[in-house]
C-alpha cells in the first residue's frame, strides 16, 4: 500500500504525519524544538537558528523510521512551515548562511520599515499584495536587513521562506516559493501572481534576483538521494511546502468556498477559501494563496483562549461551569450584555488599550452572565470582522476550545450558520500529507 507523508515545521516542534490513500492517519511522530527563538535584549526581536529546523526535520524522520514504520512505502512528501520566517543563503550547496539567524513570525521590530513602505505605496500595498505592510512579513524584514546589514545582504544570493528552504532541503536543489505562502510576504502581486517589481526595487534594486521563482499549484520536485538514509525512496515526488495556515486550509477540508474554519487557540484564527481575489476594506484581514488554486482569507484575533482562561480564573470557576453551566443559566443574547477580554493589545480590530471592555456593570452581573458576555462578544467580533469575505454554509471549529458547547452555540448564533466540530491530529501536517497525495497523482 502507498502512503503519504506530511511534515509540519511549526514554532515549537516538527511533526510527521502519514496517511493512506483514503486520508486515514496511520502514523504520527513529533519532536520538540529546543529553542523556538533566541533570547535578546529587545523584546520586539524574535529570531531563530535555521539549522535548528533542519535538525528537527531530520530528528522526526529518524523517529518515524525507528518506530518501524515502512519508510519505503511512502510514495510522496508534502509539508508546511510557520509562515513569514525567512532564511538567507550565501550558498546552497554546500550550505552557507549569509545571515546567522532567521526572523520568525513573532518578530515585531520592523515598524520603521512598514512606515516607509506604507508611505511609498499607501493603499496599493494591501490592494495588490493582499495585506498592508506587516512587521512580521518578509518584505519589511528583508528591508531591515538591507538597511542594517548591507554587507551581509550583498553576500546573499538567495532569500527563502522557511517553507521553500525546506522544500529545497528535501529536493537537494533550490526550489521556488509556493504561492500560498508567498502571498504572505508583501512582495507578491496577487493580481499578476508574480513578484511586484516596484515594491521589490524599493526594498533593494536587486531583490528580485535574490528571490526564488513563484511556483503555481501542480508543481512538484523529486526527493534527493541523501534521504535514502531514512529508508525513503529517492526520486519520489515532493509537493512544495506551503505555510502553516494554507496547509491547515487543506487539512480542514476547506479549500472550496462556502466552508470556513475557526481555530480556537492561543489566538483565534478564522480562514476560508475565496472564489476571487479581494481585500478587507478595513485592512484587518489578510489574503494568502490557496495551495490548490485561488485564494484564501485569514483574520487573526490575538485575545483568544488565553483571554478566556484568564476570565475563568478571575471568576474562580472551572471549565465545566465556563463551557456549559454558564450557558444553561443564561439566555442567548444575554440581554444585550457584551464584553471583550482584550488583556493583550488586540490586532482585529487594532486596539492598544488593554483591559476588559464591557457595555454593562460587570460587578453587578452574575458569573454566568459575565461568561456569556465574553464568549458572545468574542464570536460577534469575529463575525463582524470577517463579514467582508462572504457567507458560509458551515463553520468548522477546531482547537482546544472547540470542545465547549457554549462557544459552539455562540459561534452558530453570531454567524447564523451551522457549526461543526473538526477533530484532527494536526491540521497543518495533514494538509501537507494531502498535498503529497495530490502530487503523487500528477506523476
N, C-alpha and C positions, 0 to 999 in steps of 0.2 A: 504493500500500500504506500502511496505517496503522501508525504506530509509537508507542511509549510511553516516556516519559522519567522516569527516577528520579534524584533529586538527593539526595546524601548529604553533609551538613554535619557533618564529624567534628571532632575536636580539632585536627588539624593540616592538614586540607585539605578542599576541596569537590570532589566528583566528580559527573559527569553521565554516566549510562549509558542507552543507548537499546536497546530490544528490539523485535522484530517480534511479530506475533500469536501465534507459536509459542513465544515466550520466548527466542529466539536473540538474543544481543547483536550489534548491528550498528554501534554507535558508542560510544566511551568517551573522555572527557576529564577532566582533573583540574587543579586549581591548588592550590599550597601557600599556607596562611595565613601571613602574615608574623610574627605573634606569637600563638601558641596561647594564651598567658596573659601577663598583665602581671607583671613582677617587682616584688616588695615586700620589705620588711624582715622580714615574718612568713612563715616557710616553710609555715604552715598555710593561708594565704590564697592562693587561686587564682581570679582574676577575668580576664575578657576584655572587650574593647571590642565591644559588639553591632554597631556599624557595620561592623566588620571582616567579620562573617558576611554581611551584605548585599552588601558589596563582593566577597566571594568568590563568592557565588551569581551575581552579575551578570558577574563575570570568566569563570566557567566557561561561562555561556550564550554569551558573546561568543566564547569559544574554540571552542565547538561550532558556532556559526554560521559562524565564519571557516574552519572545516575543510571548508566547502562541503557540509555535511550539509543536506538539505532540511528546514528547521525547520517549514515549513508542513505537512509530513507527520505531525507529532506530534499525536496525537489526544487525549492526556490526559497529565497530570503527577502524579506522586506523589513521596514522599521521606521523609527522616528527618533527625534531628539528634542530636548527642550528648545522652544522657539527663541530666536534672537541671539543666541550665543554665536560669536564669530571667532574664527581660527585664522591665524596669519602665518603664511609659509614663505620661507626663503627658497625652499626646495622641497619637492615631494618625495623624490627618490634619489639618494637616501633622505629620510625625513629630517628637515631642519626648520625650526620655527624662527621667524623674524621678530615675533613678539612672544615673550615667555609665557604670558598669561592671556586668557580669553575673557572678555566681558560677557556676563551672562544676563538673563532677563531681569534679575533683581537690581541691576546697576541703574542708578538714577543720577549719575554725575555729569550728564551731557546737557544740562539746562541751557547753557550759553549757546551750544551748537544748535539746539532746537530753536532758540530765538532767532539765530542767524538764518536758518532755513525758512522759518515762518516769515521773516522779514523779506526774504528774497522771492518766495513763491506764494505766500499767502494761502488762499483757499485752494489753489491749484494742487498743492501738496496732497490734500485729502481727496479732491475730486479725481485725481489721476492715479494716486498710489493706494487709495483706499483708507488712509489714515492721515491725520495731521502729523507733524514731526513729533515723535515719541522718544523719550530719553533712552529706553532700552533697545530701540530698533537699530539695525545695523548701520543705516545711513549716518545718523548723528554719532554713533560710536566710532565709525571709521573717520569721520570728520575730526573728532577729538584726537585720534591717533595721528592724523596728518598734521594737526596744529601743534601737538605737544611732543611728538617723537618723529620729526621729519626724516631723520637719517634712517631710523628703523623702517619707516614707511617706504623709503627709497629702495631698501633691500628686499622689500616684499614683492614676490612675484604672483602670489595668489591669495585672495581673501575668500575663505569658505564660510558658509554657515556650518554649524556643527553637523547638521543632517547631511550636507553634501560631503563634508570631510569624512564622515563615517562610511558613506557610500563609496568614496574613493578608497578608503582603507580596505574594504571588502573586495573591491574590484582590482586593486593593485595598480590603479592609474587614476588620474584626476577625473572626477565626474562633474556633471553640471548641477545646477541648483534647480530642484523641483519647484514647480510654480506655486504649489500650495504654501510652502514655507517661504519661498522667495517673495511672496506678496507682503510679508510682514517685515519689510526692510526699509520702507520709504524710498526705495530705489527703482522698483519695478512698476512700470506704467501698465496698469491693468486694462487700458484701452488698446494698447499695441501688443501687450504680453511680451514685452522686452524691456531691457534697461532703459531708463529715461535719460537720454544723453545730456539734457540741460541740467538736471539735478545732479547727475554723477559728475559732470565737469565742474559744477560749482563747488563740490566737495574736494575734488582733485582732478586736474586736467587728464590724467592717465588712469583714472579709476576703472573705467570700463575694461581696459586691457588687463586689469588685475582680477576682475570678477569672472567666475566660471560662466559658461553659457547658460541661458534659461532653457530648461527642457520641458517638454509637453507630456501630458498623460500618454501612456503607451510605450514610453522609452524604457529600456532595461539594459543592464550591464551583465557581465559574467564574473563568477567568483574566481578569485585569484588562487593559484596553486598552493600558496602558503597555508591556506585553511584546511588542506588535507590532513594537517597535524591534529585537527579536531574531529576527524572522521567524516568531514564534509566532502562532497564530490566536486572537484574543481570544474568550473565551466557552467554550473547551474545558474539560472537567471537570478539577478538581484533587482528587485524593484527599487527605484531611487527612494532613499529615505526622505521623509517629509517632517513637518513639525508635529509636536505632540497634539496640538488642537486639531489640525486637519486629519491626523491619524485617528483621533477619537471620533471624529465625524463618521469615518468609515466603520470603526469598531462598534459604534452605537447604531449602525444601520440607518443613518440619517443623511445619506448622500443625495436623496431626491427631495425636492421642495415639498413642503406640506407636513414634515415631521421635524420638530425641534428638540434639542437636548438641553436640559437644565441640570448642570452638575453642581451639587451642593457640597462644597468642600470648605477648605480654609477661606477661600473666596468663593462666591457663587458665580458661575460662568454659564452664559447662555449662548448657544451656537446653532446655526441652521444653514442648510444649503439654500442658495439663491438662484433663481432661474436666469437672472441677468445682473450685470454689474450696476449697482447703485450704492450711494453712500448715505450715512446717517446725517441728516440736515443739521443736527445739533452737535455733531462731531465727537460723540462718545463711542459709538460702535466702530469696529474695525472690519475691513473686508480682506479676506485671505482667499487663496485659491482652493478649490475643491480637488483633491488628488485624482478624482475620477472624471474631472471635467467641469467647467463652470466655476462658480464662486461660492464662498461661504461667508456668513456674517459671524461676528463674535463680539459680545459685550461682557465686560468683567466688572463685578461688584465686590469691592475689596472686603467689606464687612459682611462676611458670610457665617459659617458655622462657628468660628471663634467668637463672633459677636453674640450669637445665640447662646453659646455656652457661658459667656460672661453674664448675660441676663439670668440664666438659670442659677448660676452661683450667687448672684446678687440677691435673688429671691429665696435662696436656700431650699430649692425643690429638687427632686430627682428627675431623671429623663422620662419616666413614665408619666409623671404629672405634666411635664413640659410638652410631651408629644401627644398625649391622649386626654388625660383628666381635664386639663385647662380647656380643651375644646368641647368636652362633654358638658361643662358647666357654663358655657357661654354660647351665644347665638352667632351665626355667620353675619359679618358686618360689624359686630361688636358695638352697635350703637354709634358708629362713626368714629370710635376711638382708634387712633393710629399712632405708631411710634417707629422711629428709625434708630437702631443702635449703631451710630457712627462713632465707635470708640477709636477708630483709626481714620485718618483723612480719607474721605471717600473719593473715588475716581469716576463713578457714574451715579448721579451727576457729580461734577467736581465740587468738593466742599472740604476746605481745610480746617474748619471749625469742628472740633471733635466733641462728642458727648451724646447723650440720649435725647433725640429730638421727638417731642410729643405735641399733640394738639389737645391734650386733656390734663387734668390734675392727676399725675402719676401716683402721688401719695394717697389719694382718696380712693383709688381703684383697687380691686381685688387682684391677687396674683394671677388668677385665670384670665382676667381682662387684660392685664399687662402683657401676658404671653401672647394672647391672640392679637393684641395691638401690634406687637413686634413682628410676628410672623406674617400677618396680613399686610402690614406696612412694607415689609421686605418684598413680598411677592408682587404687590401692586407697583412698587418702584421698578422691579424688573420688567413687568409687563409694559409699563409706561415707556420705558427707555428702550424697548425692543419692538415697539409697535410699527416703526418705520420699515421693518423687514417684511411684514405682511402677516396674514393669519395662518393658523396651523390646524390641521386635522387632529393632531395629538401632540402632547408634550411628553417626552421620555425623561424621567427623573432618575438621576444616578448619584452616587456618592453616599457617604455615611448617613447624612440627614434624610435621604430618600426613604428610610425606614419609618419616618414619622408620619402617621396618618394625618395629623393636624396640618403639617406642612403640605402634604399632597393635596388635601382638600382646599387649602388656601390658594395653592397654585392653580387648581382647576377653576376656582371662582375668579381669580384675577385674570386668567387668560380666556375664560369662558370656553373651555375645550376639555377633551378627555385627557387625563393624566395617567400614565402607566409607569410602573417601577421597572427599571432596567438593571439587572444584576449580572455584571460581567467581571471576570477576574481582573482584567486590566484593559480598559477600552482602547488605549493607545497601542499597546503591544498587539492586541487582537486586530486592530486596524492594519498594522504592519504585516501581520500574517495574511490577512485577507488580500492586501495589495500584492503580496508574494504569490498567492494563489492566482490572482489575475494575471501577473507577469508570466506564470508558467503556461497559461493558456495561449499566450502570444508567441511562444517559441515554435 
